[in-house]
Amino acid sequence: MAYTILGDRNLSKYPIALFFDESAFNINKIKEIYIKPLMGQGISINEFILFKMTFNKTAVKEIKEYLNEIANTLKEYQVEVIYMTNPACYKVLMKTNKTTNSIGYLNASNYIGYTDYKVILGINHQRLYIDSSLIDALNRSLKVLIHWKNNNYIPPGTNIIKKETYHYSLSNIKTALRKLLICPQLIIDIETTSLKFWEAEIETISFCYANAKGIAFPVYREHSIKELKQIKHWLKQFF
């Protein structure tokens, strides 16, 4: 059993356990792709413990033996949430035969001895070299951790908006922002091109002004550089 603590090694609790296959257990890459963006969202480096999985990637028997072997270690370090980048191990933890549409969810494990842990299906960073489109799935999986940390996680599909308006033209966006200024309260959701705030652009932004009612419009996406500059100016004035 191999694990690494990146922060203070004298603490008794590391609530977030990140699991990686042996071939993907590159500390520098893990820090760059997972830890640094999460720290930028208020999660301390002292909250992480990293596990290197040395079993056959898809052998269920070996996966179960590994999970049974590390069970006491997870309890000792008071782990609360598991970020699992191995799909086969995720299936065992959740007692499911598939991982389709599992990104973005936070669920309690169904595996004996693990039912006290929440589990998130993550993305192995090595897969990004094969399919760069997975960066969106990676970001969504990390956002689940952020929402868990902030105690505001809502499963995808919950409280679906019943009345929505999408604006694309500059004139409609300007008018919408003016109307929103009179709303007593707003819930705002921002989708960005990256979790790294120093390089992120706003992809889309949405405003909910009442229960299940809201508007949304693209910012970085679908606009020219000139239009993007104008929308950014309006958003700065708005906030």
PLY file of the C-alpha trace (Angstrom):
ply
format ascii 1.0
element vertex 239
property float x
property float y
property float z
element edge 238
property int vertex1
property int vertex2
end_header
0.00 0.00 0.00
1.43 3.36 -1.04
0.11 6.79 -0.12
1.51 10.31 -0.02
0.65 13.32 2.12
1.52 16.59 0.42
0.89 18.96 3.33
1.52 18.75 7.06
2.30 15.10 7.85
1.51 15.51 11.53
-2.23 16.03 11.16
-4.75 13.40 12.21
-7.27 14.10 9.46
-7.03 14.24 5.66
-10.64 14.31 4.45
-9.99 14.13 0.69
-8.43 10.97 -0.78
-7.32 11.09 -4.41
-6.70 7.73 -6.11
-4.47 7.23 -9.16
-3.15 4.23 -11.06
0.55 3.58 -10.58
1.39 4.81 -14.09
-0.44 8.09 -13.44
1.05 8.68 -9.99
3.18 11.67 -10.95
3.25 14.12 -8.04
4.09 17.14 -10.19
1.27 16.40 -12.63
-1.19 15.75 -9.81
-0.28 19.05 -8.18
-0.59 20.95 -11.44
-3.82 19.40 -12.73
-5.76 18.64 -9.53
-4.31 20.15 -6.36
-3.43 23.66 -7.55
-6.86 24.40 -9.11
-8.61 23.10 -5.98
-6.39 25.18 -3.71
-7.36 28.18 -5.83
-10.96 27.44 -4.78
-10.26 27.41 -1.05
-9.26 23.80 -0.37
-6.07 23.51 1.68
-3.18 21.26 0.67
-3.41 19.83 4.18
-6.74 18.20 3.31
-5.36 15.78 0.71
-3.99 12.28 0.89
-2.95 10.57 -2.36
-3.14 6.83 -2.96
-1.16 4.92 -5.59
-3.09 1.91 -6.86
-0.79 -0.96 -7.81
-3.32 -3.64 -8.71
-4.35 -4.75 -12.20
-6.44 -1.85 -13.51
-9.50 -3.96 -14.32
-9.25 -7.11 -12.16
-12.23 -6.99 -9.79
-10.72 -9.51 -7.36
-7.53 -7.46 -7.02
-9.51 -4.24 -6.67
-11.52 -5.69 -3.78
-8.37 -6.98 -2.10
-6.82 -3.53 -2.42
-9.89 -1.76 -1.01
-10.00 -4.16 1.93
-6.29 -3.61 2.55
-6.51 0.19 2.76
-9.83 0.38 4.65
-8.19 0.89 8.04
-5.87 3.57 6.66
-8.83 5.57 5.37
-10.45 5.33 8.79
-7.22 6.24 10.57
-6.87 9.44 8.57
-10.60 10.22 8.77
-11.15 10.36 5.03
-14.61 11.62 4.05
-14.60 11.75 0.26
-12.90 9.60 -2.38
-11.91 11.03 -5.77
-11.48 7.91 -7.91
-9.77 8.14 -11.32
-9.93 4.39 -12.04
-13.33 3.54 -13.62
-13.11 -0.17 -12.70
-12.49 0.66 -9.04
-15.32 3.20 -9.13
-17.66 0.46 -10.36
-16.68 -1.75 -7.42
-17.14 1.08 -4.92
-20.57 1.91 -6.28
-21.61 -1.67 -7.16
-22.48 -0.65 -10.68
-21.67 -2.04 -14.11
-21.17 1.29 -15.84
-19.77 4.76 -15.36
-21.72 6.45 -18.16
-23.06 9.83 -17.03
-21.42 9.45 -13.59
-19.21 12.54 -13.93
-20.56 15.41 -11.84
-22.15 13.24 -9.15
-21.32 12.73 -5.49
-22.73 9.51 -4.04
-22.21 7.30 -1.01
-20.28 4.10 -1.73
-22.20 0.83 -1.75
-19.14 -1.31 -1.05
-18.96 -3.05 2.34
-16.74 -1.06 4.69
-16.95 2.05 2.52
-20.55 3.16 2.95
-19.51 6.13 5.10
-17.52 7.62 2.22
-18.74 9.86 -0.58
-17.31 8.95 -3.98
-16.59 11.10 -7.04
-15.67 9.68 -10.41
-12.60 11.58 -11.60
-10.55 11.68 -14.78
-7.08 10.15 -15.11
-4.90 12.99 -16.42
-3.15 10.58 -18.80
-6.37 10.31 -20.81
-6.17 14.02 -21.64
-3.25 13.32 -23.98
-5.47 10.94 -25.96
-8.70 12.94 -25.80
-8.35 16.62 -24.93
-12.14 17.00 -24.85
-12.07 15.25 -21.46
-10.84 18.47 -19.86
-14.49 19.50 -19.45
-15.27 16.26 -17.60
-12.16 16.78 -15.44
-13.25 20.30 -14.50
-16.77 19.11 -13.67
-15.41 16.37 -11.43
-13.21 18.85 -9.57
-16.14 21.22 -9.15
-17.99 18.46 -7.32
-15.17 18.43 -4.76
-15.42 22.19 -4.43
-19.19 22.03 -3.88
-18.73 19.21 -1.36
-16.19 21.31 0.52
-18.55 24.30 0.55
-21.49 22.11 1.55
-23.53 23.28 -1.44
-23.44 20.28 -3.74
-26.62 19.78 -5.78
-26.91 16.70 -8.03
-27.14 17.49 -11.74
-30.74 17.68 -12.88
-32.04 18.91 -9.52
-34.26 22.00 -9.53
-34.36 22.20 -13.30
-35.08 25.70 -14.55
-38.67 25.89 -15.80
-38.45 29.30 -17.41
-35.24 30.28 -19.10
-34.14 32.95 -21.53
-30.94 32.82 -23.57
-29.43 35.99 -24.96
-26.80 36.17 -27.69
-26.91 39.66 -29.20
-25.16 42.56 -27.47
-28.35 44.62 -27.29
-30.27 41.81 -25.57
-27.44 41.14 -23.13
-27.24 44.83 -22.22
-31.01 45.02 -21.68
-31.02 41.83 -19.60
-28.29 43.11 -17.28
-30.22 46.35 -16.72
-33.35 44.42 -15.75
-31.39 42.18 -13.41
-30.13 45.20 -11.45
-33.57 45.68 -9.89
-33.80 42.09 -8.64
-33.53 41.90 -4.83
-31.40 38.77 -5.01
-29.72 36.61 -7.63
-28.05 33.23 -7.83
-25.24 33.34 -10.35
-23.47 30.44 -12.00
-20.32 30.95 -14.05
-18.78 28.37 -16.36
-15.13 29.03 -17.16
-12.54 27.69 -19.58
-10.37 26.55 -16.66
-10.36 26.16 -12.88
-7.10 28.11 -12.85
-8.40 31.61 -12.17
-5.29 33.30 -13.53
-5.93 31.92 -17.02
-9.69 31.34 -17.03
-12.15 33.09 -19.32
-15.89 33.19 -18.66
-17.55 30.77 -21.08
-21.14 31.41 -20.03
-22.90 33.11 -17.16
-26.41 32.55 -15.85
-28.58 34.48 -13.39
-31.51 32.94 -11.50
-33.83 35.69 -10.26
-36.62 33.44 -8.93
-37.23 29.78 -8.21
-36.65 27.83 -11.45
-36.46 31.06 -13.50
-33.38 32.57 -15.03
-31.43 33.93 -17.98
-28.07 33.00 -19.46
-25.72 34.21 -22.15
-22.31 33.28 -23.57
-19.33 35.54 -22.93
-16.07 34.11 -24.24
-17.95 31.64 -26.39
-19.62 32.75 -29.67
-18.46 36.37 -29.54
-15.78 38.33 -31.36
-12.90 39.94 -29.48
-14.61 43.33 -29.77
-17.92 41.96 -28.47
-16.14 40.09 -25.67
-14.49 43.33 -24.54
-17.87 45.09 -24.42
-19.57 42.28 -22.46
-16.71 42.21 -19.94
-17.10 45.97 -19.47
-20.82 45.58 -18.75
-20.20 42.73 -16.31
-17.61 44.79 -14.41
-20.16 47.60 -14.10
-22.85 45.14 -13.03
-20.79 43.61 -10.23
0 1
1 2
2 3
3 4
4 5
5 6
6 7
7 8
8 9
9 10
10 11
11 12
12 13
13 14
14 15
15 16
16 17
17 18
18 19
19 20
20 21
21 22
22 23
23 24
24 25
25 26
26 27
27 28
28 29
29 30
30 31
31 32
32 33
33 34
34 35
35 36
36 37
37 38
38 39
39 40
40 41
41 42
42 43
43 44
44 45
45 46
46 47
47 48
48 49
49 50
50 51
51 52
52 53
53 54
54 55
55 56
56 57
57 58
58 59
59 60
60 61
61 62
62 63
63 64
64 65
65 66
66 67
67 68
68 69
69 70
70 71
71 72
72 73
73 74
74 75
75 76
76 77
77 78
78 79
79 80
80 81
81 82
82 83
83 84
84 85
85 86
86 87
87 88
88 89
89 90
90 91
91 92
92 93
93 94
94 95
95 96
96 97
97 98
98 99
99 100
100 101
101 102
102 103
103 104
104 105
105 106
106 107
107 108
108 109
109 110
110 111
111 112
112 113
113 114
114 115
115 116
116 117
117 118
118 119
119 120
120 121
121 122
122 123
123 124
124 125
125 126
126 127
127 128
128 129
129 130
130 131
131 132
132 133
133 134
134 135
135 136
136 137
137 138
138 139
139 140
140 141
141 142
142 143
143 144
144 145
145 146
146 147
147 148
148 149
149 150
150 151
151 152
152 153
153 154
154 155
155 156
156 157
157 158
158 159
159 160
160 161
161 162
162 163
163 164
164 165
165 166
166 167
167 168
168 169
169 170
170 171
171 172
172 173
173 174
174 175
175 176
176 177
177 178
178 179
179 180
180 181
181 182
182 183
183 184
184 185
185 186
186 187
187 188
188 189
189 190
190 191
191 192
192 193
193 194
194 195
195 196
196 197
197 198
198 199
199 200
200 201
201 202
202 203
203 204
204 205
205 206
206 207
207 208
208 209
209 210
210 211
211 212
212 213
213 214
214 215
215 216
216 217
217 218
218 219
219 220
220 221
221 222
222 223
223 224
224 225
225 226
226 227
227 228
228 229
229 230
230 231
231 232
232 233
233 234
234 235
235 236
236 237
237 238
